[in-house]
Structures are given as C-alpha cells and as structure tokens.
Amino acid sequence: MRENPIARPANYEAFPVLCVDDERANLVVTKHNLGKRFKVYLATSGKKALEILSREFIAVLLTDQRMPGMSGVDLAEQVYRRHPDVIRVIITAYADQEATVDAINRGHVTRFIKKPWTKPELEAVVIECIQNYQNSLALKNMQQRLVNLDRITSLGIMASSIAHDLRQPLSYIEPNLMFLENELEHIRQLLPPDKANVIIGRMEQYLNDATLGAQKLRTFSSSLLTTLSGNSMTRSQVQIRNLLNSVLSITRSTITRKARLKLELPDEDITIYGSEGRLNQLLINLLLNAAQAIETDPAFENLVILRIFPSEMSLIIEVEDTGKGIAEADMDKIFTPMFSTKGDAGSGMGLAICKQIVSEHDGSIEVFSTPGNGTRFKVTLPLPP
C-alpha cells in the first residue's frame, strides 16, 4: 500500500527516489552515487517504473529521456496524471528544445539534469526535489485545513441557527404538554377507575415520553448554543443512572436493530460534576457511532457494550462494539473535525465533538481497535473529591 509521510523526516531515506534508464549500467552508477543517503528504486523501462509507482511510495522520479518504447517525457506525463505529487526530473545528454518544451508542457517536469552529471550535482538536485515535495505536502495540508475550517464555520453557523430555532416550537409544545397532562387528570376523574387505569395509563406513558423528549431537546439546544458561543458550560451534579436512562431512551431502539445491547454498570449510583446536556450528547454519539460501525446481520450475533465503573478518582466509561473496526491508517485522524470513514453518510463531527466534550470535563478519551474485530472507546472523567 502506498503511504505518504506527512512529517519532515530525520533523513532523506523517508522520501524514496525512482531512477529509470534502459541501460542497467547507468542505473548501477546512479544508485551507487545516491544509495548511501537516499532510498533508491530502479526500473529499466517506463512500464516497470509505473508498476513500481503503483505499489510503492515514491517522492522523486529521475528518468532518462531517450528510452525505447516510452520516452522520459512520455513517462513523466503518465506519472503526472497518475501520481501528480511525485516530483519529476529528466536526465538527458541531448540539447533538444522540442523535448524540453514537451517535458514542461506535458510532463510538468521540475528539473533537467544534463549528462554527464557529477555526484554533488545529482545529490543537490535530489535534495531540492525532496524539499519541494515536502513543501507541496505542507501546502496541501494547509489548504485542506482551511477548507475544513470553512466547513466547520459554516456548520457552526447552521447548528447555532438550528439550536436557536428549536426554542420557538418548544415554547408552545411544552405548555401544550402540560395542558394535556391536566386534561388527562380531569378525564381520569370522570371515568370509572377500571377504565381510567387502562385508557389514561397508556396515554400518560405517551405523554411522559413526549415531555421527556421536549426536555432533552431544550437541554440539547441550550448546550449547543453555550458551546458555539464560547461561554463556559454550566456545571452541576449529574447522577449517572438518570443520565443513562435519558441516553438509553433515545438510543436503545437504534442499537437493538443492529446488535444486542449489553450493560455493565456499577451496583451503586455515581455522581459526577459537569454538564448533563453535554455528557448526554457524548454518550449518545458514542453509542450511535458503535451501532453504525456494525454492518452485518443478524443483530443477535453483534454486540454493543456500555461499561461504566469507578477507578480510583476517575469514572471510566467504555463503549465497545463488534463492528468492522478502524483501519490503522485512520486511527490518528478519527477525532479530527470533518474526517469520516462513512462517506456521505457521515459529517465527520461526531467524534470531534466527543473529544471536545471530554476535554471540557477535564477528562481523556482513547480508542482501541482491530480491523474486523470491533472498536472500544474509553472515556476517563474525574470524580469529585
């Protein structure tokens, strides 16, 4: 698998060079001059060079111009189309103006080296190309960060608008729910007790669920507005059992469609100090993320585990799934805003928000995953002294 190193290396061997020449003796001389400071691959034709590029990471291409079948310009053009990040250099003994123009226009060649070259000259060109490669990577990373920042800003504005607009319908939903509660009590008094217990009892359950949902929407919108405004969150004592009841009422049906839900909870209730709304959002995100990581049926063969237990002066919350796992190359990126492995189905913000919430509570979050064998997120939050 081709892999690009992003950080600047301690030595030039981190940025391999591919040398292409149809004369093997020339390749031996080139490798002899570069081999001690650089990692060098050799190819005796343009076709073999493209095969190497398809499976290996290459930073710099050094190719002879006059080769049978595929010239250096032809190869540079192919490499530009397939691997545009590779820095392309042509070595030639001919002062061919037409070939030079073709190399610039078609192959986007960075440098030319005329034969016969010297070792210091060749090393200087390769070092310059590696530095250009590094600068190009740094520029692309910066451009991507700016794009992500613009998207995050747009999402923040949209989220702030949604959170604000939620309050308007809630302002008349909540009073109407209270009115219905009073009316149900009035109807209970009018009906015989046996009928009232059956009819009103069921309606009261639906009403309680609707009231709980409205309360959670208000808590969520207030929490979101606080976060987006940059104001400090309001901290209070949070009972873990109450928090879990709220979280599971929202997530249980989604999880159980994909997997069995297993709870490993402490016998005694635990109190922590923080924002109930933000912690609610943290657990919902982690549990739904676990459910979304499961792609296979049937549900009874899959598992989502919510594990909570105290440890010294901390509360440990673990969410584990038996889903597809996370690729090793993605492990360092999953908490990065806008990064998602779900394609169009993911916003790339869920785990970034989780990390922010944990940080707000002076905690830490870790991830452990094996591709094909599931993932475990571990959250550590401080307990009050």
C-alpha positions in Angstrom: 0.0 0.0 0.0 1.3 3.4 -0.9 1.7 5.7 2.1 2.8 9.3 2.2 4.8 10.5 5.2 3.5 13.9 6.3 6.0 15.0 8.9 9.5 16.1 7.8 11.9 13.1 8.1 15.1 13.0 10.1 16.9 11.8 6.9 16.2 11.7 3.2 15.5 8.0 3.1 11.9 8.7 4.1 11.4 10.1 0.6 12.4 7.4 -1.9 13.8 8.1 -5.4 12.9 6.1 -8.5 15.6 6.0 -11.2 14.6 4.9 -14.7 17.1 4.1 -17.5 17.1 1.4 -20.2 20.8 0.9 -19.6 21.4 -1.0 -16.4 25.0 0.2 -16.1 23.7 3.8 -15.8 21.3 2.6 -13.0 24.1 1.0 -11.1 26.1 4.2 -11.2 23.2 6.3 -10.2 22.3 4.1 -7.2 26.0 4.0 -6.2 26.0 7.8 -6.0 22.7 8.1 -4.2 22.3 4.9 -2.3 24.0 5.9 1.0 21.9 8.9 1.6 18.7 8.0 -0.2 16.4 5.1 -0.7 16.5 4.2 -4.4 14.3 2.1 -6.6 15.5 1.1 -10.1 13.5 0.5 -13.3 14.8 -0.3 -16.8 11.7 0.9 -18.6 8.7 3.3 -18.3 6.3 0.3 -17.9 8.3 -1.1 -15.0 8.5 2.3 -13.4 4.7 2.7 -13.5 4.4 -0.8 -11.9 6.7 0.3 -9.0 4.8 3.6 -8.6 1.5 1.7 -8.3 2.7 -0.2 -5.2 5.4 1.9 -3.6 5.6 5.4 -2.2 7.9 7.5 -4.4 8.8 11.1 -3.9 11.1 11.8 -6.8 11.3 10.4 -10.3 14.7 10.5 -12.1 14.2 9.3 -15.7 16.4 9.2 -18.8 14.9 10.9 -21.8 16.0 8.6 -24.6 14.4 5.2 -23.9 12.8 2.7 -26.3 9.1 2.3 -26.2 8.3 5.1 -23.7 10.5 8.2 -23.5 11.2 10.2 -20.4 8.7 12.8 -21.4 6.0 10.2 -22.0 6.8 8.6 -18.6 6.7 12.0 -16.9 3.3 12.7 -18.5 1.9 9.3 -17.3 3.3 9.9 -13.8 1.8 13.4 -13.7 -1.7 12.0 -14.5 -1.5 9.1 -12.1 0.7 10.4 -9.3 0.8 14.2 -9.5 2.6 14.6 -6.2 5.8 12.9 -7.5 8.5 15.4 -8.4 9.7 14.7 -11.9 13.2 15.1 -13.2 14.6 14.2 -16.7 18.2 13.3 -17.3 19.3 13.9 -20.9 22.5 14.2 -22.9 20.7 16.0 -25.8 20.0 19.7 -26.1 16.6 19.0 -27.6 14.5 22.1 -27.4 11.3 20.4 -28.6 11.7 17.6 -25.9 12.3 20.3 -23.3 9.1 22.1 -24.2 7.2 18.8 -24.2 8.6 17.9 -20.8 7.4 21.2 -19.3 4.0 21.2 -21.0 3.1 17.6 -20.9 5.1 16.1 -18.0 5.2 19.1 -15.8 8.9 18.4 -15.2 10.6 20.3 -12.4 14.2 20.0 -13.3 16.6 18.8 -16.1 20.0 17.2 -15.5 22.5 17.1 -18.4 24.8 14.2 -18.8 27.5 13.8 -17.7 26.5 14.8 -14.2 28.6 14.9 -11.0 27.7 13.3 -7.7 27.4 16.7 -5.8 25.1 18.0 -8.7 22.9 14.9 -8.6 22.6 15.0 -4.8 21.8 18.7 -4.8 19.0 18.2 -7.3 17.5 15.3 -5.4 17.6 17.2 -2.1 16.0 20.2 -3.7 13.2 17.9 -5.2 12.6 16.3 -1.8 12.3 19.7 -0.2 9.9 20.7 -2.9 7.9 17.6 -2.2 7.7 18.4 1.5 6.7 22.0 0.8 4.0 20.8 -1.6 2.6 18.4 1.1 2.7 21.1 3.7 0.8 23.5 1.3 -1.8 20.9 0.6 -2.3 20.1 4.2 -2.7 23.8 5.0 -5.2 24.2 2.1 -7.2 21.2 3.4 -7.2 22.7 6.9 -8.5 26.0 5.5 -11.3 24.1 3.6 -12.2 22.2 6.8 -12.1 25.4 8.8 -14.5 27.0 6.4 -16.8 23.9 6.6 -16.7 23.9 10.4 -17.5 27.6 10.5 -20.5 27.0 8.2 -21.6 24.1 10.2 -21.3 26.1 13.4 -23.5 28.9 12.0 -26.0 26.3 10.8 -26.0 24.5 14.2 -26.4 27.8 16.0 -29.4 28.7 13.9 -31.0 25.2 14.4 -30.4 25.3 18.1 -31.9 28.8 18.3 -34.9 27.9 16.1 -35.7 24.8 18.2 -36.6 27.0 21.1 -39.6 28.6 19.2 -41.6 25.3 18.7 -40.6 24.2 22.2 -42.1 27.4 23.6 -45.6 26.2 22.7 -45.0 22.4 22.7 -44.1 22.3 26.4 -47.2 24.4 27.6 -49.5 22.2 25.5 -48.0 19.1 27.0 -48.6 20.5 30.5 -52.2 21.3 29.4 -52.7 17.7 28.2 -51.4 16.4 31.5 -54.0 18.4 33.4 -56.8 17.3 31.0 -55.9 13.7 31.4 -56.2 14.1 35.2 -59.6 15.7 34.6 -60.7 12.8 32.4 -59.5 10.3 35.0 -61.8 11.8 37.5 -64.8 11.5 35.1 -64.2 7.8 34.1 -64.8 4.8 36.3 -61.5 3.7 37.9 -61.2 0.4 36.0 -61.5 2.2 32.6 -59.4 5.1 33.7 -56.4 2.9 34.7 -56.3 1.2 31.2 -57.0 4.2 29.0 -55.4 7.0 30.9 -52.4 4.9 31.9 -51.4 4.3 28.3 -51.9 7.9 27.3 -49.9 9.1 30.3 -46.9 7.0 29.2 -47.0 8.5 25.7 -47.3 12.0 27.3 -44.4 11.3 29.6 -42.2 10.2 26.6 -43.2 13.3 24.7 -42.4 15.6 27.7 -39.0 13.9 28.2 -38.2 14.3 24.5 -39.1 18.0 24.7 -36.9 18.5 27.8 -34.0 16.8 26.1 -34.4 19.0 23.0 -34.3 22.1 25.2 -31.2 20.8 27.1 -29.5 19.9 23.8 -30.2 23.3 22.2 -29.0 25.2 25.3 -25.9 23.1 25.5 -25.2 23.6 21.8 -25.7 27.4 22.0 -23.4 27.5 25.0 -20.7 25.6 23.2 -20.9 27.6 20.0 -20.9 30.9 21.8 -17.7 30.0 23.6 -19.2 30.6 27.0 -18.3 28.3 29.9 -20.7 25.5 30.4 -22.9 25.3 33.5 -21.7 22.5 35.8 -23.8 20.7 38.3 -24.1 17.3 40.0 -25.0 14.6 37.5 -26.4 11.3 38.6 -25.1 8.6 36.3 -28.3 6.5 36.4 -30.5 9.4 35.5 -28.1 10.2 32.7 -28.2 6.7 31.4 -32.0 6.5 31.5 -32.1 9.5 29.3 -29.4 8.3 26.9 -30.8 4.8 26.5 -34.4 6.0 25.9 -33.0 7.8 22.8 -30.5 5.2 21.5 -31.9 1.8 22.5 -34.2 1.3 19.5 -31.4 2.2 17.0 -28.9 -0.1 18.7 -31.1 -3.1 19.0 -31.9 -3.0 15.3 -28.2 -3.7 14.7 -26.9 -5.6 17.8 -27.6 -6.8 21.3 -27.1 -4.1 23.9 -25.1 -5.2 26.9 -24.9 -3.0 30.0 -22.1 -3.5 32.6 -23.0 -0.9 35.3 -22.0 -0.4 39.0 -24.3 -1.5 41.7 -24.4 1.9 43.3 -25.2 5.2 41.6 -22.3 7.5 40.9 -22.3 11.3 40.9 -20.0 13.4 38.8 -19.7 17.1 38.3 -20.3 18.5 34.8 -22.9 19.4 32.2 -25.7 16.9 32.0 -26.6 18.0 28.4 -23.0 17.7 27.2 -22.5 14.3 28.8 -25.8 13.2 27.4 -24.5 14.2 23.9 -21.2 12.4 24.5 -22.8 9.1 25.3 -25.4 9.3 22.5 -22.7 10.0 20.0 -20.5 7.1 21.2 -23.4 4.6 21.3 -24.8 5.6 17.9 -21.3 5.5 16.4 -20.9 1.9 17.8 -24.2 0.9 16.2 -23.2 2.5 12.8 -19.9 0.5 12.8 -21.9 -2.8 12.6 -22.7 -3.7 9.1 -23.5 -7.4 9.3 -26.7 -9.2 10.1 -28.3 -10.8 12.1 -28.5 -8.5 15.1 -28.2 -11.2 17.7 -24.7 -12.1 16.5 -23.5 -8.5 17.1 -22.8 -6.7 20.3 -22.7 -3.2 21.7 -21.4 -2.9 25.3 -21.7 0.1 27.6 -19.4 -0.4 30.5 -19.2 2.1 33.4 -17.1 1.7 36.6 -15.2 3.8 39.1 -11.4 3.7 39.1 -9.5 5.5 41.9 -10.5 9.1 41.5 -12.0 8.7 38.0 -15.1 7.4 36.3 -14.4 5.1 33.4 -17.0 4.9 30.5 -16.3 2.4 27.8 -18.4 1.8 24.6 -17.4 -1.3 22.7 -18.7 -2.8 19.5 -18.1 -5.9 17.4 -18.2 -4.0 14.2 -15.8 -3.5 11.3 -13.1 -1.8 13.3 -10.9 1.2 12.3 -8.1 1.0 9.8 -4.7 1.6 11.3 -4.0 4.5 8.9 -7.2 6.2 10.2 -6.5 5.9 14.0 -4.8 9.2 14.3 -7.5 11.0 12.3 -10.8 9.9 13.8 -11.0 12.8 16.3 -10.2 15.3 13.5 -13.1 17.6 12.5 -14.5 16.8 9.1 -12.8 13.4 8.9 -15.2 10.5 8.3 -15.0 6.9 7.1 -18.7 6.8 6.4 -18.6 8.8 3.1 -21.7 11.0 2.5 -23.4 9.3 5.5 -21.1 11.0 8.0 -20.5 14.6 8.9 -17.1 14.0 10.4 -18.1 15.9 13.5 -19.4 13.2 15.9 -16.1 12.0 17.4 -14.6 15.5 17.2 -17.5 16.7 19.4 -16.9 13.8 21.8 -13.3 14.8 22.2 -14.3 18.4 22.9 -16.9 17.4 25.5 -14.4 15.2 27.3 -11.8 18.0 27.2 -14.4 20.4 28.7 -14.8 18.0 31.6 -11.0 17.7 32.2 -11.0 14.1 31.0 -9.4 12.0 28.3 -10.7 9.7 25.5 -8.8 6.8 24.0 -9.7 4.4 21.2 -8.6 0.8 20.7 -9.5 -1.1 17.5 -8.6 -4.0 15.4 -9.9 -4.1 11.8 -12.6 -6.7 11.5 -12.8 -7.2 15.3 -14.5 -4.1 16.6 -13.6 -1.0 18.5 -13.6 0.2 22.1 -13.7 3.9 23.2 -12.5 4.6 26.7 -13.5 7.8 28.4 -11.9 8.8 31.7 -13.7 11.6 33.7 -12.6 12.9 37.1 -14.8 12.2 40.1 -15.5 14.9 42.6 -13.2 14.8 45.7 
